[in-house]
């Protein structure tokens, strides 16, 4: 250590060129030379902290953590999809129940429509000039048929069954069934010129289309 300091002092002396400085502070020069040597050593050493390698247990724990996170993500995604499917199924089931309540009577309504048609034909077939006080039996029968027809239409309306009589309206294939197309004077082409049988709608859904004749261009 002493010989090393002596060499360092001599080098410093040769650089500084002042023997007075050497005599005045040899210990200071030795200390400076030692610090310079330590600085060179520190520069030669790689800077930064060396990376500590993980132990096998830590590596296994990290891998297991990654796997658990992936499983959690997958399970969460499946859970959200299952919730969405369940909600869609619930809405479809609710819609089916509501439709069943509204349209469950459509078979019964179709059968009653035939009765309504017969009553309508019966009232139309009676000559109006014959319905007089002088013919009380026919008059009473006719008035009874008319009252029955009116009451039946009220019951139909109460349960969502509405009559369709599209005379003069624009032809609609969703509500009307065209029996023929013919040029009709005074009728715009594409409109209903004649109604042979009225139609009915149940809560906005066509239960029976009206049978019509459609006017066309000559």
Backbone torsions as a table, in degrees:
resi	resn	phi	psi	omega
1	UNK	NA	-40.1	-179.2
2	UNK	-68.7	-42.9	179.0
3	UNK	-63.4	-37.1	178.6
4	UNK	-65.0	-41.0	179.1
5	UNK	-65.6	-38.8	-179.8
6	UNK	-62.7	-44.6	179.2
7	UNK	-62.6	-41.0	179.3
8	UNK	-64.6	-38.4	180.0
9	UNK	-67.0	-41.2	179.2
10	UNK	-62.6	-42.5	177.4
11	UNK	-61.3	-40.9	179.5
12	UNK	-65.8	-37.2	179.7
13	UNK	-66.4	-40.2	178.5
14	UNK	-66.4	-29.6	179.7
15	UNK	-79.1	-45.0	-176.1
16	UNK	-76.0	-42.5	179.0
17	UNK	75.5	28.6	-178.2
18	UNK	-133.1	102.4	179.2
19	UNK	-66.3	-27.5	178.4
20	UNK	-63.3	-40.2	178.0
21	UNK	-65.7	-36.2	179.5
22	UNK	-66.1	-42.5	179.4
23	UNK	-69.3	-33.1	-174.9
24	UNK	-72.1	-38.7	-174.4
25	UNK	-144.2	66.2	176.9
26	UNK	-65.4	-36.6	-180.0
27	UNK	-65.8	-37.4	179.1
28	UNK	-64.3	-41.6	179.2
29	UNK	-66.6	-37.9	178.5
30	UNK	-63.9	-42.5	179.3
31	UNK	-64.4	-41.9	179.3
32	UNK	-64.5	-40.1	178.4
33	UNK	-65.1	-38.7	178.8
34	UNK	-64.8	-41.1	178.2
35	UNK	-64.4	-38.6	178.0
36	UNK	-63.2	-41.8	178.3
37	UNK	-65.4	-40.1	177.6
38	UNK	-64.1	-36.8	177.3
39	UNK	-63.6	-40.8	177.4
40	UNK	-64.0	-39.2	178.8
41	UNK	-65.2	-41.3	-179.6
42	UNK	-67.7	-32.1	177.3
43	UNK	-70.5	-32.9	179.4
44	UNK	-71.4	-30.3	179.6
45	UNK	-73.2	144.3	179.1
46	UNK	-65.2	134.7	179.7
47	UNK	-76.8	158.0	178.6
48	UNK	90.4	163.7	-179.6
49	UNK	-88.6	132.9	179.4
50	UNK	-66.1	140.2	-177.4
51	UNK	-71.8	130.0	-179.3
52	UNK	-87.2	123.0	179.9
53	UNK	-72.8	143.6	179.6
54	UNK	-75.9	147.8	177.1
55	UNK	-77.0	162.2	178.6
56	UNK	-56.5	-35.8	179.4
57	UNK	-66.6	-41.1	178.9
58	UNK	-67.3	-39.3	177.3
59	UNK	-62.2	-43.9	179.1
60	UNK	-63.5	-39.1	178.4
61	UNK	-65.1	-41.4	179.1
62	UNK	-63.3	-44.2	179.2
63	UNK	-63.2	-41.3	179.1
64	UNK	-65.5	-36.1	178.0
65	UNK	-63.7	-43.5	178.6
66	UNK	-62.6	-43.7	178.9
67	UNK	-62.4	-42.1	179.5
68	UNK	-65.6	-38.3	177.7
69	UNK	-64.5	-40.5	177.5
70	UNK	-65.2	-41.9	178.3
71	UNK	-63.5	-40.1	178.7
72	UNK	-63.4	-42.1	178.7
73	UNK	-63.2	-42.6	180.0
74	UNK	-66.0	-42.7	-179.9
75	UNK	-66.3	-39.1	178.3
76	UNK	-63.3	-41.2	178.5
77	UNK	-63.8	-43.7	178.7
78	UNK	-63.9	-37.6	180.0
79	UNK	-64.7	-42.8	179.4
80	UNK	-65.4	-40.1	178.1
81	UNK	-65.2	-39.8	178.6
82	UNK	-64.6	-38.6	176.7
83	UNK	-62.8	-43.2	179.7
84	UNK	-64.1	-42.9	178.8
85	UNK	-64.1	-39.8	179.4
86	UNK	-64.8	-40.4	179.3
87	UNK	-66.2	-40.8	177.5
88	UNK	-64.0	-41.2	177.9
89	UNK	-63.9	-39.4	179.4
90	UNK	-64.6	-41.9	179.5
91	UNK	-66.5	-41.9	177.9
92	UNK	-64.0	-40.9	179.1
93	UNK	-64.5	-41.2	178.9
94	UNK	-64.2	-40.5	178.4
95	UNK	-64.5	-39.5	178.5
96	UNK	-65.0	-38.8	179.1
97	UNK	-65.8	-43.8	179.1
98	UNK	-64.1	-41.4	177.8
99	UNK	-64.3	-37.6	178.9
100	UNK	-64.1	-37.1	177.8
101	UNK	-67.0	-38.5	-176.6
102	UNK	-78.8	-46.8	-171.0
103	UNK	-105.0	9.8	179.2
104	UNK	-68.4	-18.3	-178.0
105	UNK	-98.7	9.1	-174.4
106	UNK	-65.9	-31.0	176.1
107	UNK	-64.8	-42.9	177.9
108	UNK	-65.3	-38.9	179.8
109	UNK	-64.6	-40.2	179.2
110	UNK	-60.1	-39.0	178.4
111	UNK	-67.6	-37.0	179.1
112	UNK	-71.4	-23.7	179.4
113	UNK	-62.7	-33.4	177.6
114	UNK	-64.5	-39.5	177.4
115	UNK	-64.3	-42.1	179.3
116	UNK	-63.8	-36.7	178.3
117	UNK	-64.6	-40.9	-179.8
118	UNK	-64.9	-42.8	177.8
119	UNK	-62.3	-40.0	179.4
120	UNK	-64.4	-43.2	178.9
121	UNK	-65.4	-36.9	-179.7
122	UNK	-64.5	-43.5	-179.7
123	UNK	-69.6	-34.1	179.6
124	UNK	-72.5	-25.9	-177.0
125	UNK	-80.1	-13.6	-179.0
126	UNK	-80.3	123.7	177.2
127	UNK	-64.6	129.7	-176.5
128	UNK	-66.1	-31.6	-179.9
129	UNK	-70.8	-16.6	179.0
130	UNK	-85.7	-16.8	-178.4
131	UNK	-84.5	86.4	-177.6
132	UNK	-134.2	161.2	175.8
133	UNK	-59.9	-21.9	177.6
134	UNK	-73.1	-13.8	177.8
135	UNK	-124.9	72.4	-171.7
136	UNK	-63.9	-35.0	-177.3
137	UNK	-65.1	-47.7	178.2
138	UNK	-65.1	-37.8	179.5
139	UNK	-63.6	-44.7	179.6
140	UNK	-65.3	-40.9	178.9
141	UNK	-63.5	-43.3	-179.1
142	UNK	-64.7	-44.6	179.9
143	UNK	-65.0	-35.0	177.4
144	UNK	-65.1	-41.6	178.1
145	UNK	-64.2	-41.5	-179.7
146	UNK	-65.1	-43.2	179.0
147	UNK	-64.0	-38.3	178.5
148	UNK	-65.5	-41.8	179.3
149	UNK	-64.8	-42.4	179.5
150	UNK	-63.5	-43.0	-179.9
151	UNK	-66.1	-38.1	178.4
152	UNK	-64.1	-39.9	178.3
153	UNK	-65.8	-34.6	176.2
154	UNK	-64.7	-41.3	177.8
155	UNK	-65.6	-40.2	177.4
156	UNK	-59.4	-47.1	-178.5
157	UNK	-63.8	-37.2	179.1
158	UNK	-60.8	-33.7	-177.7
159	UNK	-102.2	19.8	172.9
160	UNK	83.9	11.9	-179.6
161	UNK	-100.4	116.7	-173.5
162	UNK	-119.6	138.1	179.6
163	UNK	-76.9	144.0	176.1
164	UNK	-115.1	113.6	175.0
165	UNK	-125.2	87.0	-168.1
166	UNK	-87.6	30.0	-179.0
167	UNK	-59.8	125.8	179.4
168	UNK	83.0	-3.1	-179.7
169	UNK	-89.4	169.0	176.8
170	UNK	-71.7	138.6	-178.4
171	UNK	-66.1	130.5	179.3
172	UNK	-123.9	112.0	-177.8
173	UNK	-64.0	-18.0	178.8
174	UNK	-81.6	-17.7	-178.5
175	UNK	-121.4	-17.4	-175.5
176	UNK	-124.1	151.0	174.6
177	UNK	-120.8	116.5	-175.9
178	UNK	-81.0	122.6	176.1
179	UNK	-87.9	-31.5	179.2
180	UNK	-159.2	161.2	172.9
181	UNK	-122.9	127.9	-178.0
182	UNK	-150.0	148.0	175.5
183	UNK	-71.6	129.2	-178.3
184	UNK	-126.5	126.3	-178.4
185	UNK	-67.6	133.5	179.0
186	UNK	83.5	0.6	178.8
187	UNK	-111.7	134.6	178.3
188	UNK	-72.0	136.5	178.7
189	UNK	-58.0	136.6	-179.2
190	UNK	93.4	-0.6	178.5
191	UNK	-102.5	162.0	-179.8
192	UNK	-78.7	118.7	-178.9
193	UNK	-95.6	-27.4	-176.6
194	UNK	-148.8	141.6	177.1
195	UNK	-116.5	113.2	179.1
196	UNK	-89.5	-27.1	175.6
197	UNK	-152.4	129.5	-179.0
198	UNK	-70.6	156.5	177.0
199	UNK	-107.9	176.2	-179.5
200	UNK	-142.0	148.0	175.1
201	UNK	-123.7	137.6	178.8
202	UNK	-111.3	109.0	-177.5
203	UNK	50.2	48.0	176.6
204	UNK	83.9	-9.7	179.2
205	UNK	-100.4	131.7	-178.2
206	UNK	-66.5	114.8	178.5
207	UNK	-88.2	-39.5	175.7
208	UNK	-146.1	121.2	180.0
209	UNK	-70.9	150.1	177.3
210	UNK	-76.9	135.6	178.1
211	UNK	-87.8	117.7	-170.1
212	UNK	-134.9	165.4	168.9
213	UNK	-112.5	135.6	-171.9
214	UNK	-108.9	135.9	177.1
215	UNK	-79.2	141.7	177.5
216	UNK	-128.7	166.9	-179.0
217	UNK	-69.9	140.8	179.9
218	UNK	-68.6	NA	NA
